[in-house]
Amino acid sequence: MSSTKLTPVPAPARTPRSEDELAQLPASERIRWRLVAANCRHHANDNIASFIQDGEIAELKAEVQEKMHEVLRALVIDTDNDHNTQETAKRVAKMFVEEVFRGRYQPMPAVTEFPNAERLNELMIVGPITVRSACSHHFCPIFGKVWIGILPNEHSNLIGLSKYARICDWVMSRPQIQEEAVTMLADELMQRVRPDGLAIVMEADHFCMHWRGVKDTDSAMVNSVMRGAFLKDANLRREFLSLLPRKTD
């Protein structure tokens, strides 16, 4: 049986010698140093909120703003005299850190869980939940819908319908590929709800195909993850899939 090698997390360019020296670094370097010291992965679709300290989100935005201003200069855009782009770097920084990629920088939203007092054990489906993400290859938008099937047991935790949407939004608000996003969502829900079975289907339009490259405006991607009873029971899987509305133009 082959073993999987873990890729070592790259070390910072220079290890700070003291807390005072660490404090002098840019926020991104301080956060990266903590991640590396904890040997914690920080890919585009990872949540790093537990490594961010009070006040550092504002510092991150300022850093991204400064770097984005340099990108605009490299694109030969006269931001000094073009009134449309004078605040673009600031807007983009806020968009990345607080909006479209906030799932990286904010902790998991509070989710109230209730015991399954009535011992419900029938299939329930939540969806379609509208989700928005971004392709980590080009940072182009991904717009789609998610359907979630749950087969609870007497030990499952029940969560409100709106909480499924909140968890979806938290997972999807990161740069990523759709296949990994659905798997991460499944992992989170399995841990939270602890059902006998979980099924997720996601259908999405990818603007990295619509806007660039082949510029195919009709293609969409559909993928699914099946866990537990949905993976083992073909009849249950068919029931779930048959209840999903078909996409219409």
Secondary structure, DSSP 4 states (H G I P E B T S, - for coil): ---PPPPPPPPPSS--SSHHHHHTS-HHHHHHHHHHHTT----TT---GGG--TTHHHHHHHHHHHHHHHHHHHTT--TTT-TTTTTHHHHHHHIIIIIITHHHHSPPPP--EEE-TT---S-EEEEEEEEEEEETTT--EEEEEEEEEEE--TTPEEE-HHHHHHHHHHHHSSEE-HHHHHHHHHHHHHHHH--SEEEEEEEEEEHHHHTSTT--SS--EEEEEEEEHHHH-HHHHHHHHHTSPPP--
